[in-house]
């Protein structure tokens, strides 16, 4: 069978059950699993979950997935993925800063995955969890998906190159979509609220130096992932963000008021460079407002938490 044909069409009727492969089944992937087990049509789709840890097999199975042990850093372990899934949700992050070779700017994991998927019949669709950091600093501008990417950090550059690998797979016949995701939050997510940072008294930028920041509740992100798997258009990018347009300092002020904690101190950028880590400073060096209308319109997603105020209160 030619590799670009729908794998369902070549199978006997008894085997034509949709099979979703989740690659990177962390917090968001597990939220997807919960939705699939409890939402409409629960149990109608077989879910496969790739994990590099044999210790997670029992837990993933208990959540309704069929675990597959494989390592994105070892391409040989991924060959078994070829031809297995009709749809793929790729949530795994690229290697970190300390990765060897040229992984400091590439994402060999996504390349390895897409090569494995090409070995036999291709999936119908693949949704890739990228980052809004691919846009770089937009100086507070409203950013649609048509804006040219301009990554300002090696972390964002790796995502840009991962998107290119996904697009390359899309040209082979897979309906490939990229989800450009900002800060993820949720009260039941580890590190998913600003409370710990507020209790530490970590400063934020003074109003005149402050930057716009963007957020998405983890539950809305999980729903957006599944919408993209089913409804995402070919070679399409989507800004997966709520509808809040707020500067970072105002976000932490809002959270402090909701938690009954002191608002964080405000410092000029010159002082922040002396007090904050390089990671925090990198987030404070980019300002943009994500336009989410394409996501709402094309994916038909109705946000449960359209603003961070609603999400934090919940």
ABEGO torsion letter per residue (X at the ends): XBAABBAAAABBAAAABBBBBBBGBBAAAAAAAAAAAABBGBGABBBBBBBABAAAAAAAAAAGBBBBBBBAABAAAAAAABGABABBBBABBBBBAABBEAAAABBAAAAAAAAAAAABBBBABBBBBBBAAAAEBAGGBBBBAABBBBBABAAAAAAAAAAAAAAAAAAAGBBBBBBBBBBBBBAABBGABAAAAAAAGBBBBBAAABBBBBBBBAAAAAAAAAAAAAABBBGBBBBBBBABBBBAAAAAAAAAAAAGBBBBBBBBAAAAAAABBAAAAAAAABBBBBBAAAAAAAAGBBBABABAAAAAAX
